[in-house]
Every structure is written in C-alpha cells, then in structure tokens.
Amino acid sequence: MEHLTINSSAEVGVGLRAQHFKDVKNLSIEDTSPVAWFEVTTENILCSKGRGRKVVEDLRQNFPISLHGVSLSIATVENLNYDYLEKLKRLIHEVDPFMVSDHLCWTGTSKNNLHNLLPFPYTFENLEYLANKVSEVQDFLGREIALENLSAYLHFNENEIDESEFLKLLAKKSGCKILLDVNNIYVNSKNQNFNPKAYVDNIPKEAIAEIHLAGFTDMGDYLFDTHSCPVHSDVWQLYKYTLEQKGKIKTLIEWDEDIPKFFDLVEEASKAYSIMEKL
C-alpha cells in the first residue's frame, strides 16, 4: 500500500462519521480543502469488513488516515488485552495509518466495560505503572502511540502532580506522544479551576503529535464535553495561544452528536486552518 503523507501546509483533519459516508465517496484533496486527512474510530472498523471498512479503504486511496481508539483502557489495573492488541496490529498493517492514538484512561474491566473514558489519580506510582504499560503496547505494535488527555468532572485527593505534568513525564518515560485535546483542557480548567494556558505551557512542543478541537455544552454548574456543537470562541482563543507557543500542529475537528452536514464540518475545519495559516 502506498504510504500517504500529510500536506504540511494543510494539516487539518476531520473525524469520519457514518452520516458522511455518501459525502466522502470519490473525494479528492481539492474537494475538501483545507481538510487534508481523516480520523477513523478504531473500533468502528476493527472487526468489520462491512460498509464502513470499505469506505475507509476507498478514502485511504486519496487521504492519509489516523486511527483513534476508545478501548485500549491503558489505565486499568488489569493486564493489557492482547486479543484487542492483536486485532489492532492487524488493522494497522491493513490501513497503514500515519498515527495510532487512544485515551489516557480506563474504561472498565474485562468483565464489565462501562463504555466511558474514566480518569484516575495522578500519582508517581501510577506514572511508573503506565509508562511500563505504554512501552509494552508500543513494543508489541512496533510503533509509537499517542494518548489523549480527558475531560473530567472530578479531582482526586490522591493526586500528587497535576495532569499536564503527568502527561509530560509519561511521554518522556515511555516515548509515547500526546494527543492534546484543547477543548478538554478548557473544560477541565473551568470545572476544576486551573489556568489552561499554564497547562499548555507545561507540555513540550516535541511531545505533541496532534490537537483535537470540539464543542462543549454549558450545563450551568459545569461544562459538559458533548462534541455536539461548534468549537466555543474561548476554545478557539486557547487553540490560537497553543499554536503561538508550540507552532503548527496537526489539528482535528471532532463532532460526535447532532452531527452537521459534511461541508458544514469542513467550514469548521476552515477556521482552524485560518488560525494556523496566520501564524
């Protein structure tokens, strides 16, 4: 399979959703400018040879693809799920993504998947534990992975360091990359009362593989990371600040609920592209 690379002058991507399968059929780069790549949810095609897999295979002829998972559950107290990793490794071989990512979280146990991305305490013990597990995953897959910071609605009293420091040290110890979700940073900063710019400042530029942007819902007492609306103006400002501090970084627009028409999603991507190009 030919390995497709991302045009460095157009580094914005969008998440592929079933609602847009008809829209992306026979697309070319010229049709979607400034969208240069697509992110595919790993589990949607992991064990499937159906329509979604065919759409990805066809799209892959013209666009680079990244795989973004929700089932690695790296922070579980249980051992790694090698059945899942075997399937993921096979999928990576078949799709040839330019990046493989998942979330820095746990999702339940082997007998009870909660289907949620759950936080954990940021302790030095957990840092060592996770660095070893991430290294084990990367050794098995034969490539580095990127891990995404979560939106969270609680703060653990057991925390010994803050989230940005934990991410920085984990990347240094394991050699993994960080998928920096700027929307999640903003949501957490409001829910947990910290400075989002200080969080961004603490993350080394060389550790960041990608940025995610999405919309949240203001619930009054807290912000809820719903991915159901356009990126908030304050998040756009934090994104601009991030690029000013770190330089141009591949950026993805996520939209998972109340999904708009495809070319409305492209318009949202255009905003990220515009900010990037003005740097």
SEDO-215272 format. One line per 3 residues: their letters; for each residue y, z, x of N, C-alpha, C. Coordinates in Angstrom, 2 decimals. Layout:
<recs>
A = Y/Z/X/Y/Z/X/Y/Z/X ~ ...
</recs>
This chain:
<recs>
MEH = -1.20/0.00/0.84/0.00/0.00/0.00/1.25/0.00/0.88 ~ 2.20/-0.85/0.54/3.45/-0.88/1.29/4.20/0.42/1.07 ~ 4.72/0.99/2.17/5.48/2.23/2.07/6.94/1.91/1.82
LTI = 7.46/2.32/0.66/8.84/2.05/0.30/9.72/3.21/0.73 ~ 10.87/2.90/1.28/11.81/3.92/1.70/13.04/3.88/0.82 ~ 13.81/4.96/0.86/14.99/5.08/0.01/16.20/4.48/0.73
NSS = 16.95/3.69/0.00/18.21/3.15/0.50/19.15/4.32/0.77 ~ 19.56/4.48/2.04/20.35/5.65/2.42/21.70/5.69/1.72 ~ 22.19/4.55/1.22/23.49/4.54/0.55/23.37/4.78/-0.96
AEV = 22.15/4.95/-1.45/21.94/5.20/-2.88/20.78/6.17/-3.03 ~ 21.07/7.46/-2.81/20.00/8.44/-2.71/19.78/9.26/-3.97 ~ 20.15/8.72/-5.12/20.00/9.45/-6.38/18.76/8.96/-7.12
GVG = 17.99/9.92/-7.65/16.80/9.58/-8.43/16.85/10.24/-9.79 ~ 15.91/9.85/-10.66/15.78/10.47/-11.97/14.30/10.77/-12.22 ~ 14.06/11.75/-13.07/12.70/12.10/-13.43/12.14/11.11/-14.43
LRA = 10.92/10.63/-14.18/10.27/9.70/-15.10/9.70/10.46/-16.28 ~ 10.06/10.05/-17.49/9.57/10.68/-18.71/8.94/9.63/-19.62 ~ 7.96/10.06/-20.41/7.22/9.12/-21.26/8.14/8.36/-22.21
QHF = 9.22/9.00/-22.64/10.16/8.35/-23.56/10.79/7.11/-22.94 ~ 10.74/6.99/-21.63/11.42/5.88/-20.95/10.45/4.85/-20.38 ~ 9.17/4.95/-20.71/8.18/4.01/-20.16/8.56/2.56/-20.45
KDV = 8.99/2.28/-21.69/9.36/0.90/-22.03/10.59/0.45/-21.25 ~ 11.49/1.38/-21.00/12.75/1.03/-20.31/12.54/0.70/-18.85 ~ 11.56/1.34/-18.21/11.40/1.15/-16.77/10.44/0.01/-16.44
KNL = 9.82/-0.58/-17.46/8.91/-1.68/-17.21/9.68/-2.86/-16.60 ~ 9.19/-3.34/-15.48/9.77/-4.50/-14.78/11.16/-4.26/-14.23 ~ 11.53/-2.98/-14.04/12.83/-2.68/-13.47/12.88/-3.06/-11.99
SIE = 14.08/-3.37/-11.51/14.31/-3.54/-10.09/15.47/-2.64/-9.70 ~ 15.69/-2.48/-8.41/16.79/-1.65/-7.92/18.12/-2.12/-8.51 ~ 18.30/-3.43/-8.63/19.56/-3.96/-9.14/19.80/-3.54/-10.59
DTS = 18.70/-3.35/-11.36/18.84/-2.97/-12.76/19.33/-1.55/-12.94 ~ 19.02/-0.67/-12.00/19.23/0.76/-12.21/20.27/1.37/-11.30 ~ 20.94/0.54/-10.51/21.92/1.10/-9.58/22.80/2.10/-10.32
PVA = 22.97/3.35/-9.83/22.65/3.84/-8.49/21.30/4.54/-8.36 ~ 20.40/4.41/-9.32/19.10/5.08/-9.22/18.23/4.36/-8.20 ~ 17.83/5.10/-7.16/17.08/4.48/-6.06/15.62/4.89/-6.03
WFE = 15.24/5.91/-6.83/13.85/6.38/-6.80/13.55/7.19/-8.05 ~ 12.28/7.46/-8.27/11.83/8.21/-9.44/10.96/9.39/-9.01 ~ 11.13/10.49/-9.71/10.27/11.65/-9.53/9.26/11.70/-10.67
VTT = 8.00/11.90/-10.32/6.92/11.96/-11.30/6.34/13.37/-11.29 ~ 6.17/13.95/-12.46/5.50/15.24/-12.55/4.03/15.06/-12.20 ~ 3.58/15.72/-11.16/2.25/15.51/-10.61/1.17/15.61/-11.67
ENI = 1.23/16.66/-12.49/0.15/16.91/-13.44/0.05/15.85/-14.53 ~ 1.11/15.09/-14.75/1.08/14.04/-15.77/0.15/12.89/-15.41 ~ -0.10/12.72/-14.10/-0.97/11.62/-13.68/-2.11/12.08/-12.78
LCS = -2.24/13.38/-12.58/-3.21/13.90/-11.62/-4.64/13.52/-11.96 ~ -4.99/13.61/-13.22/-6.37/13.33/-13.64/-6.41/12.20/-14.67 ~ -5.38/11.37/-14.68/-5.27/10.35/-15.71/-5.30/8.95/-15.11
KGR = -5.98/8.06/-15.81/-5.92/6.63/-15.50/-5.32/5.89/-16.69 ~ -4.58/6.63/-17.53/-4.03/6.06/-18.75/-2.70/5.38/-18.54 ~ -1.91/5.31/-19.62/-0.67/4.56/-19.60/0.31/5.08/-18.56
GRK = 0.46/6.41/-18.50/1.40/6.98/-17.56/1.08/6.61/-16.13 ~ -0.19/6.65/-15.80/-0.60/6.29/-14.43/-0.31/4.82/-14.16 ~ -0.56/3.97/-15.14/-0.29/2.53/-14.98/1.21/2.29/-14.80
VVE = 2.03/2.99/-15.56/3.49/2.85/-15.44/3.93/3.23/-14.03 ~ 3.40/4.33/-13.51/3.76/4.78/-12.16/3.31/3.75/-11.12 ~ 2.11/3.24/-11.27/1.61/2.24/-10.32/2.47/0.99/-10.32
DLR = 2.90/0.56/-11.51/3.77/-0.62/-11.60/5.15/-0.33/-11.02 ~ 5.71/0.83/-11.38/7.03/1.21/-10.91/7.03/1.35/-9.39 ~ 5.92/1.80/-8.87/5.78/2.03/-7.43/5.92/0.73/-6.61
QNF = 5.75/-0.40/-7.25/5.91/-1.67/-6.53/7.35/-1.94/-6.13 ~ 8.30/-1.34/-6.85/9.72/-1.60/-6.59/10.53/-0.38/-6.20 ~ 9.99/0.82/-6.47/10.76/2.04/-6.22/9.92/3.07/-5.46
PIS = 10.54/3.80/-4.54/9.86/4.96/-3.97/9.61/6.01/-5.06 ~ 8.53/6.76/-4.90/8.13/7.78/-5.86/7.97/9.11/-5.14 ~ 8.42/10.18/-5.78/8.11/11.53/-5.30/7.22/12.22/-6.34
LHG = 6.40/13.13/-5.88/5.53/13.91/-6.77/6.04/15.34/-6.82 ~ 6.27/15.85/-8.03/6.81/17.20/-8.22/5.87/17.97/-9.13 ~ 5.17/18.97/-8.57/4.14/19.68/-9.31/4.62/20.97/-9.95
VSL = 3.79/21.46/-10.89/4.07/22.73/-11.56/2.86/23.65/-11.56 ~ 1.83/23.31/-10.75/0.57/24.05/-10.83/0.07/24.59/-9.50 ~ 0.83/24.44/-8.44/0.37/24.96/-7.15/0.22/26.48/-7.19
SIA = 1.13/27.14/-7.89/1.08/28.60/-8.06/0.92/29.29/-6.70 ~ 1.76/28.90/-5.77/1.63/29.36/-4.38/1.77/30.87/-4.26 ~ 2.51/31.51/-5.17/2.79/32.94/-5.05/1.78/33.82/-5.78
TVE = 0.72/33.23/-6.31/-0.30/34.05/-6.95/-1.00/34.93/-5.92 ~ -1.53/36.06/-6.36/-2.29/36.93/-5.46/-3.68/36.37/-5.20 ~ -4.07/35.36/-5.95/-5.39/34.75/-5.78/-5.36/33.72/-4.65
NLN = -6.55/33.30/-4.23/-6.66/32.27/-3.22/-6.16/30.94/-3.76 ~ -5.87/30.01/-2.87/-5.45/28.67/-3.27/-6.53/28.00/-4.11 ~ -6.09/27.18/-5.04/-7.01/26.42/-5.90/-7.34/25.10/-5.20
YDY = -8.48/25.07/-4.52/-8.82/23.88/-3.74/-9.30/22.73/-4.61 ~ -9.72/23.01/-5.81/-10.04/21.91/-6.73/-8.77/21.14/-7.06 ~ -7.68/21.87/-7.32/-6.38/21.24/-7.57/-5.90/20.50/-6.33
LEK = -6.02/21.13/-5.18/-5.53/20.51/-3.94/-6.31/19.26/-3.58 ~ -7.61/19.25/-3.86/-8.41/18.04/-3.62/-7.90/16.88/-4.48 ~ -7.62/17.15/-5.74/-7.11/16.12/-6.64/-5.72/15.67/-6.19
LKR = -4.90/16.62/-5.76/-3.55/16.29/-5.30/-3.62/15.42/-4.05 ~ -4.50/15.76/-3.13/-4.62/14.97/-1.91/-5.05/13.54/-2.21 ~ -5.96/13.39/-3.15/-6.40/12.05/-3.55/-5.26/11.27/-4.20
LIH = -4.48/11.95/-5.04/-3.34/11.30/-5.69/-2.30/10.87/-4.66 ~ -2.04/11.72/-3.70/-1.08/11.38/-2.64/-1.52/10.11/-1.92 ~ -2.80/10.02/-1.63/-3.33/8.82/-0.95/-3.12/7.57/-1.80
EVD = -3.28/7.71/-3.11/-3.19/6.54/-4.00/-1.75/6.15/-4.30 ~ -0.85/7.11/-4.41/0.54/6.84/-4.83/1.47/6.67/-3.63 ~ 1.14/7.31/-2.51/1.97/7.27/-1.30/3.41/7.71/-1.61
PFM = 3.60/8.95/-2.10/4.96/9.42/-2.38/5.72/9.71/-1.10 ~ 7.04/9.57/-1.14/7.83/9.92/0.04/8.00/11.42/0.16 ~ 7.77/12.16/-0.94/7.84/13.61/-0.89/6.90/14.23/-1.90
VSD = 6.34/15.38/-1.55/5.49/16.17/-2.44/6.13/17.55/-2.56 ~ 6.35/18.00/-3.78/7.03/19.28/-3.96/6.39/20.06/-5.10 ~ 6.71/21.34/-5.14/6.29/22.23/-6.22/7.30/23.37/-6.26
HLC = 6.96/24.46/-6.91/7.91/25.55/-7.12/7.46/26.81/-6.37 ~ 8.42/27.56/-5.90/8.14/28.82/-5.23/7.96/29.89/-6.31 ~ 6.71/29.99/-6.79/6.44/30.84/-7.95/4.94/31.07/-8.09
WTG = 4.58/31.82/-9.12/3.20/31.86/-9.57/3.19/31.51/-11.06 ~ 2.07/31.03/-11.57/2.02/30.54/-12.95/0.94/31.22/-13.79 ~ 0.35/32.29/-13.26/-0.72/32.97/-13.96/-1.88/33.21/-13.02
TSK = -3.07/33.26/-13.57/-4.29/33.44/-12.78/-5.24/32.29/-13.06 ~ -6.34/32.26/-12.34/-7.31/31.19/-12.54/-7.91/31.22/-13.94 ~ -7.91/32.38/-14.57/-8.49/32.52/-15.91/-7.43/32.54/-17.01
NNL = -6.17/32.59/-16.64/-5.12/32.71/-17.66/-3.83/32.07/-17.15 ~ -3.68/30.77/-17.38/-2.46/30.06/-16.98/-1.38/30.33/-18.02 ~ -0.28/30.91/-17.59/0.81/31.26/-18.51/1.76/30.10/-18.76
HNL = 1.60/28.99/-18.00/2.43/27.79/-18.17/3.91/28.12/-18.08 ~ 4.22/29.04/-17.18/5.60/29.36/-16.86/5.74/29.51/-15.35 ~ 6.94/29.25/-14.84/7.21/29.38/-13.42/7.78/30.78/-13.20
LPF = 6.97/31.67/-12.65/7.29/33.09/-12.64/7.75/33.58/-11.27 ~ 8.77/34.44/-11.24/9.29/34.95/-9.97/8.43/36.08/-9.42 ~ 8.79/36.55/-8.24/8.05/37.61/-7.55/9.03/38.32/-6.63
PYT = 8.70/39.52/-6.14/9.63/40.25/-5.27/9.79/39.59/-3.90 ~ 11.01/39.58/-3.41/11.31/39.01/-2.09/11.20/40.11/-1.04 ~ 9.96/40.36/-0.61/9.67/41.37/0.40/9.17/40.68/1.66
FEN = 9.22/41.39/2.78/8.73/40.83/4.04/7.21/40.64/4.01 ~ 6.53/41.50/3.27/5.09/41.33/3.13/4.77/40.04/2.39 ~ 5.50/39.77/1.31/5.28/38.53/0.57/5.69/37.31/1.39
LEY = 6.70/37.46/2.24/7.12/36.37/3.10/5.99/35.95/4.04 ~ 5.35/36.90/4.68/4.24/36.59/5.59/3.07/36.00/4.82 ~ 2.79/36.59/3.67/1.69/36.11/2.83/1.91/34.66/2.41
LAN = 3.11/34.34/1.97/3.40/32.99/1.50/3.51/31.99/2.65 ~ 4.06/32.40/3.77/4.14/31.49/4.91/2.75/31.04/5.32 ~ 1.79/31.95/5.31/0.41/31.59/5.65/-0.20/30.65/4.62
KVS = 0.07/30.91/3.34/-0.48/30.05/2.29/0.15/28.66/2.31 ~ 1.46/28.59/2.53/2.12/27.29/2.60/1.57/26.49/3.78 ~ 1.38/27.14/4.91/0.82/26.46/6.08/-0.58/25.95/5.77
EVQ = -1.35/26.74/5.03/-2.70/26.33/4.65/-2.67/25.09/3.75 ~ -1.74/25.05/2.81/-1.60/23.88/1.94/-1.21/22.66/2.75 ~ -0.24/22.82/3.64/0.23/21.68/4.43/-0.85/21.17/5.37
DFL = -1.62/22.07/5.95/-2.71/21.67/6.83/-3.76/20.88/6.04 ~ -4.03/21.32/4.83/-5.04/20.64/4.00/-4.55/19.26/3.57 ~ -3.30/19.17/3.16/-2.76/17.89/2.69/-2.41/16.97/3.84
GRE = -2.21/17.53/5.03/-1.83/16.73/6.18/-0.40/16.27/6.14 ~ 0.47/17.04/5.50/1.88/16.69/5.40/2.66/17.92/4.94 ~ 3.98/17.90/5.18/4.81/19.00/4.72/5.05/18.87/3.23
IAL = 5.33/20.00/2.61/5.70/20.02/1.20/7.10/20.63/1.09 ~ 7.71/20.48/-0.07/8.99/21.12/-0.36/8.79/22.08/-1.53 ~ 9.43/23.23/-1.47/9.32/24.22/-2.53/10.68/24.48/-3.15
ENL = 10.70/24.57/-4.47/11.94/24.69/-5.23/12.24/26.14/-5.61 ~ 13.50/26.53/-5.47/13.97/27.82/-5.95/14.00/27.83/-7.48 ~ 13.66/28.98/-8.05/13.51/29.10/-9.51/14.80/29.54/-10.20
SAY = 14.86/29.27/-11.50/15.77/30.02/-12.36/15.02/31.29/-12.76 ~ 15.71/32.42/-12.73/15.05/33.70/-13.02/15.96/34.56/-13.88 ~ 15.35/35.42/-14.67/16.10/36.21/-15.64/15.93/37.71/-15.40
LHF = 15.50/38.05/-14.19/15.38/39.45/-13.81/15.51/39.55/-12.29 ~ 15.75/40.76/-11.84/15.88/41.04/-10.41/14.94/42.20/-10.09 ~ 14.08/42.02/-9.08/13.11/43.04/-8.74/13.75/44.15/-7.89
NEN = 13.50/45.40/-8.27/13.97/46.51/-7.46/13.31/46.53/-6.09 ~ 12.12/45.90/-5.99/11.38/45.89/-4.72/11.96/44.91/-3.69 ~ 12.89/44.05/-4.13/13.44/43.07/-3.20/13.99/43.73/-1.94
EID = 13.61/43.16/-0.78/14.11/43.64/0.50/15.15/42.69/1.10 ~ 15.11/41.43/0.68/16.09/40.43/1.08/16.43/39.58/-0.13 ~ 17.54/38.85/-0.06/17.89/38.03/-1.21/17.13/36.70/-1.17
ESE = 17.24/35.95/-2.24/16.43/34.74/-2.41/16.75/33.69/-1.35 ~ 18.02/33.48/-1.05/18.37/32.45/-0.08/17.81/32.77/1.30 ~ 17.84/34.03/1.67/17.29/34.43/2.97/15.77/34.27/2.98
FLK = 15.14/34.59/1.86/13.69/34.42/1.75/13.31/32.95/1.93 ~ 14.05/32.06/1.24/13.79/30.63/1.36/13.97/30.15/2.79 ~ 15.06/30.57/3.41/15.36/30.15/4.78/14.25/30.58/5.73
LLA = 13.81/31.84/5.62/12.78/32.34/6.52/11.42/31.70/6.24 ~ 11.14/31.44/4.97/9.88/30.80/4.63/9.79/29.40/5.22 ~ 10.89/28.65/5.12/10.91/27.30/5.70/10.73/27.36/7.21
KKS = 11.37/28.34/7.85/11.27/28.47/9.30/9.87/28.84/9.74 ~ 9.24/29.76/9.02/7.92/30.25/9.40/6.81/29.25/9.11 ~ 6.91/28.50/8.01/5.82/27.64/7.57/6.02/26.17/7.91
GCK = 7.29/25.79/8.18/7.58/24.38/8.42/7.75/23.58/7.15 ~ 7.75/24.24/5.99/7.98/23.52/4.74/9.46/23.22/4.58 ~ 9.79/22.40/3.60/11.17/22.09/3.26/11.56/22.83/1.97
ILL = 12.85/22.82/1.69/13.38/23.44/0.48/13.86/22.37/-0.47 ~ 13.42/22.44/-1.71/13.98/21.62/-2.77/15.02/22.51/-3.44 ~ 16.27/22.24/-3.15/17.35/23.13/-3.57/17.84/22.74/-4.96
DVN = 17.51/23.56/-5.95/17.97/23.31/-7.31/19.33/24.00/-7.49 ~ 20.39/23.21/-7.48/21.75/23.74/-7.55/22.02/24.34/-8.92 ~ 21.45/23.74/-9.96/21.62/24.32/-11.30/20.99/25.71/-11.36
NIY = 19.80/25.87/-10.77/19.15/27.18/-10.78/19.96/28.21/-10.01 ~ 20.56/27.79/-8.90/21.42/28.72/-8.15/22.56/29.20/-9.03 ~ 23.20/28.26/-9.74/24.33/28.63/-10.59/23.88/29.55/-11.73
VNS = 22.79/29.18/-12.40/22.26/30.00/-13.50/21.96/31.42/-13.01 ~ 21.26/31.53/-11.89/20.92/32.85/-11.37/22.16/33.63/-10.94 ~ 23.15/32.92/-10.40/24.36/33.62/-9.95/25.08/34.29/-11.11
KNQ = 25.05/33.66/-12.28/25.66/34.25/-13.46/24.79/35.36/-14.06 ~ 23.48/35.11/-14.10/22.57/36.09/-14.69/22.39/37.32/-13.81 ~ 22.49/37.13/-12.47/22.21/38.22/-11.55/23.44/38.66/-10.75
NFN = 24.58/38.02/-11.01/25.87/38.44/-10.45/25.90/38.36/-8.92 ~ 25.77/37.13/-8.39/25.99/36.93/-6.96/26.82/35.67/-6.76 ~ 27.26/35.46/-5.52/28.13/34.34/-5.17/27.27/33.10/-4.89
PKA = 27.34/32.05/-5.71/26.48/30.88/-5.49/26.83/30.12/-4.22 ~ 28.10/30.14/-3.83/28.48/29.43/-2.60/27.90/30.13/-1.37 ~ 27.83/31.44/-1.41/27.23/32.18/-0.30/25.75/31.85/-0.18
YVD = 25.09/31.68/-1.31/23.69/31.26/-1.33/23.54/29.91/-0.64 ~ 24.36/28.95/-1.03/24.32/27.61/-0.43/24.59/27.69/1.06 ~ 25.59/28.47/1.45/25.96/28.58/2.86/24.81/29.07/3.72
NIP = 23.94/29.89/3.15/22.87/30.51/3.92/21.66/29.60/4.14 ~ 21.60/28.49/3.43/20.46/27.58/3.55/20.75/26.55/4.64 ~ 19.93/26.46/5.67/20.18/25.47/6.74/20.08/24.04/6.22
KEA = 21.00/23.22/6.64/21.02/21.82/6.21/19.69/21.14/6.50 ~ 19.13/21.39/7.68/17.92/20.68/8.09/16.69/21.09/7.29 ~ 16.79/22.19/6.56/15.65/22.65/5.76/15.63/22.03/4.36
IAE = 16.74/21.42/3.94/16.85/20.91/2.56/16.33/19.48/2.50 ~ 15.29/19.27/1.71/14.73/17.92/1.54/15.34/17.19/0.37 ~ 15.79/17.94/-0.63/16.25/17.31/-1.87/17.04/18.32/-2.68
IHL = 17.88/17.82/-3.58/18.63/18.65/-4.52/18.23/18.25/-5.94 ~ 18.09/19.24/-6.82/17.89/19.00/-8.24/19.15/19.41/-9.00 ~ 19.47/18.62/-10.03/20.55/18.93/-10.95/20.03/18.83/-12.37
AGF = 20.45/19.73/-13.23/20.01/19.70/-14.63/21.04/20.45/-15.47 ~ 20.78/20.50/-16.77/21.68/21.20/-17.68/21.11/22.53/-18.12 ~ 21.99/23.49/-18.43/21.56/24.79/-18.94/22.19/25.02/-20.31
TDM = 21.70/26.04/-21.01/22.26/26.43/-22.30/22.83/27.83/-22.19 ~ 24.06/28.00/-22.64/24.70/29.31/-22.63/24.25/30.09/-23.87 ~ 23.50/31.15/-23.63/22.94/31.96/-24.72/23.86/33.14/-25.08
GDY = 25.03/33.19/-24.48/25.96/34.29/-24.75/25.84/35.38/-23.71 ~ 24.72/36.10/-23.72/24.50/37.18/-22.76/23.94/36.67/-21.43 ~ 23.39/35.46/-21.44/22.81/34.91/-20.22/22.77/33.40/-20.33
LFD = 22.56/32.73/-19.19/22.38/31.28/-19.15/20.89/30.98/-19.11 ~ 20.48/29.97/-19.88/19.07/29.61/-20.00/18.87/28.21/-19.44 ~ 17.99/28.09/-18.47/17.73/26.82/-17.78/16.85/25.93/-18.66
THS = 17.48/25.18/-19.56/16.73/24.42/-20.56/16.47/22.97/-20.19 ~ 17.25/22.40/-19.27/17.12/20.97/-18.93/17.25/20.10/-20.18 ~ 18.14/20.49/-21.08/18.23/19.81/-22.37/19.60/19.20/-22.64
CPV = 20.45/19.15/-21.62/21.82/18.68/-21.83/22.38/18.19/-20.50 ~ 23.57/17.59/-20.52/24.15/17.13/-19.27/24.41/18.27/-18.29 ~ 24.55/17.91/-17.03/24.90/18.88/-16.00/26.27/19.48/-16.31
HSD = 26.36/20.80/-16.24/27.61/21.50/-16.55/28.66/21.24/-15.48 ~ 29.92/21.25/-15.88/31.01/20.97/-14.94/31.02/21.93/-13.75 ~ 30.68/23.19/-13.98/30.65/24.16/-12.89/29.53/23.85/-11.90
VWQ = 28.42/23.32/-12.42/27.32/22.94/-11.54/27.69/21.71/-10.73 ~ 28.42/20.77/-11.35/28.93/19.63/-10.59/29.82/20.10/-9.45 ~ 30.63/21.09/-9.68/31.50/21.61/-8.63/30.70/22.27/-7.51
LYK = 29.65/23.00/-7.88/28.79/23.62/-6.87/28.02/22.56/-6.10 ~ 27.62/21.50/-6.78/26.96/20.37/-6.11/27.90/19.73/-5.10 ~ 29.13/19.49/-5.50/30.12/18.90/-4.60/30.31/19.80/-3.38
YTL = 30.40/21.10/-3.61/30.54/22.05/-2.50/29.33/21.97/-1.57 ~ 28.14/21.89/-2.16/26.91/21.82/-1.36/26.92/20.61/-0.44 ~ 27.29/19.44/-0.99/27.32/18.23/-0.17/28.41/18.30/0.88
EQK = 29.52/18.91/0.55/30.60/19.07/1.54/30.14/19.91/2.72 ~ 29.30/20.90/2.44/28.82/21.79/3.51/27.61/21.22/4.24 ~ 26.75/20.49/3.53/25.46/20.07/4.10/25.36/18.57/4.38
GKI = 26.27/17.78/3.84/26.17/16.33/3.98/25.38/15.72/2.83 ~ 25.21/14.40/2.86/24.49/13.70/1.80/23.01/14.10/1.80 ~ 22.51/14.43/0.62/21.12/14.84/0.45/20.57/14.15/-0.80
KTL = 19.35/13.65/-0.72/18.73/13.04/-1.90/18.86/13.98/-3.09 ~ 19.23/13.41/-4.24/19.54/14.21/-5.42/18.84/13.65/-6.64 ~ 18.25/14.55/-7.42/17.53/14.16/-8.64/18.20/14.73/-9.88
IEW = 18.31/13.91/-10.92/18.74/14.38/-12.24/17.50/14.68/-13.07 ~ 17.38/15.93/-13.53/16.26/16.34/-14.39/16.74/16.46/-15.84 ~ 15.89/16.01/-16.77/16.20/16.15/-18.20/14.87/16.20/-18.94
DED = 14.50/17.38/-19.46/13.16/17.58/-19.99/13.08/17.84/-21.50 ~ 14.18/18.22/-22.10/14.23/18.46/-23.54/15.40/17.68/-24.12 ~ 15.28/17.29/-25.42/16.32/16.48/-26.05/16.68/15.30/-25.15
IPK = 15.67/14.60/-24.71/15.83/13.56/-23.69/16.66/12.39/-24.23 ~ 17.68/11.99/-23.49/18.55/10.90/-23.95/17.94/9.53/-23.68 ~ 18.64/8.49/-24.08/18.22/7.13/-23.73/18.26/6.97/-22.22
FFD = 17.42/6.05/-21.71/17.28/5.91/-20.27/18.60/5.61/-19.59 ~ 19.36/4.70/-20.12/20.58/4.31/-19.43/21.70/5.35/-19.59 ~ 21.54/6.29/-20.52/22.41/7.46/-20.53/22.06/8.37/-19.35
LVE = 20.78/8.45/-19.05/20.34/9.20/-17.88/20.86/8.57/-16.59 ~ 20.85/7.25/-16.56/21.41/6.54/-15.41/22.89/6.86/-15.25 ~ 23.61/6.97/-16.37/25.03/7.32/-16.29/25.22/8.70/-15.67
EAS = 24.33/9.64/-16.00/24.40/10.97/-15.40/24.15/10.89/-13.90 ~ 23.19/10.05/-13.52/22.92/9.84/-12.10/24.13/9.24/-11.40 ~ 24.88/8.41/-12.12/26.07/7.78/-11.53/27.10/8.83/-11.12
KAY = 27.16/9.94/-11.84/28.12/10.99/-11.49/27.75/11.61/-10.15 ~ 26.45/11.84/-9.94/26.01/12.38/-8.65/26.30/11.38/-7.53 ~ 26.03/10.12/-7.81/26.26/9.07/-6.81/27.74/8.98/-6.45
SIM = 28.60/9.11/-7.44/30.04/9.04/-7.21/30.50/10.17/-6.32 ~ 30.02/11.39/-6.58/30.38/12.53/-5.73/29.89/12.32/-4.31 ~ 28.67/11.82/-4.18/28.08/11.59/-2.87/28.88/10.56/-2.08
EKL = 29.28/9.49/-2.75/29.95/8.39/-2.05/31.39/8.72/-1.67 ~ 31.98/9.73/-2.30/33.36/10.11/-1.98/33.46/11.05/-0.80 ~ 32.33/11.49/-0.29/32.36/12.41/0.85/32.85/11.71/2.11
</recs>
